[in-house]
């Protein structure tokens, strides 16, 4: 699906999706979804994360600055994302404590049902299925779109959003601005004030 065209997932729909998760992979699935929504990560980037990218084994704590190497990202570009959402930190910590051996920083962060690393495609399918099970029309890219849209709504400048999203062109980032009907409605509303 083309960047910026994935369905936006409201905060209520995100909550509904998180609340419908059950079973042995609940913690993992909730952490994946929150990383998508609060870090703006692509499925490929989620699949490429290792324990040491997110968890400081020596200090035994979650990292706030997560460095994505070129090999992990689209376009082979290094970027940094920030894990500052407290609930996302809490969910990933629960997942690490309950389901992952956190003493190996090189181990894949998110394990598939088969016990190995996710591929980009299997991560996309898994995320899409989480939304589908909750009855939400969304795709694996929807968390990323929702991340950008929420930043736009909070008044974050386009250049900061471009860096956080890892876009090489500002034109790609502009798609997110143009596709937010609430932002357009607010602009027109200003005429009546």
HUMOJO-V781309 format. One record per residue. N is the residue number from 1. RES is the residue in one small letter. PSI is psi as a letter, one per 20 degrees, with the letter a starting at -180 (* if undefined). Layout:
# HUMOJO-V781309
n = <N | N>
res = <RES | RES>
psi = <PSI | PSI>
This chain:
# HUMOJO-V781309
n = <1 | 2 | 3 | 4 | 5 | 6 | 7 | 8 | 9 | 10 | 11 | 12 | 13 | 14 | 15 | 16 | 17 | 18 | 19 | 20 | 21 | 22 | 23 | 24 | 25 | 26 | 27 | 28 | 29 | 30 | 31 | 32 | 33 | 34 | 35 | 36 | 37 | 38 | 39 | 40 | 41 | 42 | 43 | 44 | 45 | 46 | 47 | 48 | 49 | 50 | 51 | 52 | 53 | 54 | 55 | 56 | 57 | 58 | 59 | 60 | 61 | 62 | 63 | 64 | 65 | 66 | 67 | 68 | 69 | 70 | 71 | 72 | 73 | 74 | 75 | 76 | 77 | 78 | 79 | 80 | 81 | 82 | 83 | 84 | 85 | 86 | 87 | 88 | 89 | 90 | 91 | 92 | 93 | 94 | 95 | 96 | 97 | 98 | 99 | 100 | 101 | 102 | 103 | 104 | 105 | 106 | 107 | 108 | 109 | 110 | 111 | 112 | 113 | 114 | 115 | 116 | 117 | 118 | 119 | 120 | 121 | 122 | 123 | 124 | 125 | 126 | 127 | 128 | 129 | 130 | 131 | 132 | 133 | 134 | 135 | 136 | 137 | 138 | 139 | 140 | 141 | 142 | 143 | 144 | 145 | 146 | 147 | 148 | 149 | 150 | 151 | 152 | 153 | 154 | 155 | 156 | 157 | 158 | 159 | 160 | 161 | 162 | 163 | 164 | 165 | 166 | 167 | 168 | 169 | 170 | 171 | 172 | 173 | 174 | 175 | 176 | 177 | 178 | 179 | 180 | 181 | 182 | 183 | 184 | 185 | 186 | 187 | 188 | 189 | 190 | 191 | 192 | 193>
res = <x | x | x | x | x | x | x | x | x | x | x | x | x | x | x | x | x | x | x | x | x | x | x | x | x | x | x | x | x | x | x | x | x | x | x | x | x | x | x | x | x | x | x | x | x | x | x | x | x | x | x | x | x | x | x | x | x | x | x | x | x | x | x | x | x | x | x | x | x | x | x | x | x | x | x | x | x | x | x | x | x | x | x | x | x | x | x | x | x | x | x | x | x | x | x | x | x | x | x | x | x | x | x | x | x | x | x | x | x | x | x | x | x | x | x | x | x | x | x | x | x | x | x | x | x | x | x | x | x | x | x | x | x | x | x | x | x | x | x | x | x | x | x | x | x | x | x | x | x | x | x | x | x | x | x | x | x | x | x | x | x | x | x | x | x | x | x | x | x | x | x | x | x | x | x | x | x | x | x | x | x | x | x | x | x | x | x | x | x | x | x | x | x>
psi = <p | p | p | i | i | q | p | p | o | r | h | g | h | g | g | g | g | g | h | i | p | r | a | h | j | g | g | g | g | g | g | g | g | h | h | g | h | i | i | k | q | r | g | g | h | g | h | i | q | r | g | i | h | h | p | o | h | g | i | l | r | p | q | h | o | p | p | o | q | h | i | i | r | p | j | l | p | q | r | p | r | o | n | i | p | h | h | g | g | g | g | h | g | g | g | g | g | h | i | q | o | j | i | n | i | i | q | p | g | p | p | r | h | i | j | a | q | q | r | g | g | h | g | g | g | g | g | g | h | g | g | g | h | i | k | p | o | r | r | h | i | h | g | g | g | h | g | g | g | h | g | g | h | j | j | p | q | h | h | g | g | g | g | h | i | k | p | h | p | h | h | g | h | h | h | h | g | h | j | n | h | h | g | g | g | h | g | h | h | h | h | j | *>
